[in-house]
């Protein structure tokens, strides 16, 4: 038997239960991964609260983890027992552009997630992690890390000398800051906390804006770019931030839409969108091929993900409450 957490009779944090489940076996083409750490995403919180689309109960939540392969089934050649790996968020998206089939099997709903000691997965659905990273650090990569990487490096085509505006200091935004500096770009970070902005500057942010004391942060971003506007906006806010992003970005710039922290819908200024000839890209996570490219860059630069706080497995409900409070800087992890 092994430990797991399940959302059981109804949705909500109050219905997340610590349970014992049978340990899985590796079938043909599968591996069993002993999960050593997980990281939290806003999606996990939405899923547990029943806001993440149609899901069946009971459900083992959480999509992002890292661990070691402890068993392999027949016809497995990609990995071996003892390899340190991350499960991929989209188990069927190996390479190429996204389509419905590739996006149809995400972990943590509808597929069982990583909030369990061991998980059986298709061997194609795991990938090795950089040697210099701990399990907790590696567990931050499959969603937050890969989403930021795809946004800037794949969809954005980020070049040295360009300017990136990253909203907030959560997981995706801090990864965007780190990847942008790795690429030689200039970075502006927004937050409502001067303390978090100071930490962002310590990580390399070139300029910061407190949107609580400077509500018109788009105008401030324009001033920081000499009136031209930023090249890329990492848009994680949603309803309350999108029109500010339209104002802050330069003519011909890109808005990379990733999150909905402030709401799911918003009327947008259409004349600004076409008048500025903007590219607006909605994206979520990426393929295994993209993950491998990201890990190669992280290993080459010896980059370290930023972890706000790590909880023990039995403290998972407290970890979710910490995320819901929104006070974190970087990623929240759970150690098994």
Secondary structure, 3 states (H helix, E strand, C coil): CEEEEEECCCCCHHHEEEEEECCCCCCCCEEEEEEEEEECCHHHHHHHCCCCCCCCCCECCCCEEEEEEEEECCCCCCCCCCCEEEECCECCCCCCCCCCCCCCCEECCCECCCCECEEEEEHHHEEECCCCCCHHHHCCHHHHHHHHHHHHHHHCCCCCCCEEEEECCEHHHHHHHHHHHHCCCEEEEEECCHHHHHHHHHCCCCEEEECCCCCCHHHHHHHHCCCCCEEEEEECCCCCCHHHHHHHEEEEEEEEECCCCCCCCCCCCHHHHHHCCCEEEECCCCCHHHHHHHHHHHHHHCCCCCEEEEEEHHHHHHHHHHHHHCCCCEEEEEEC
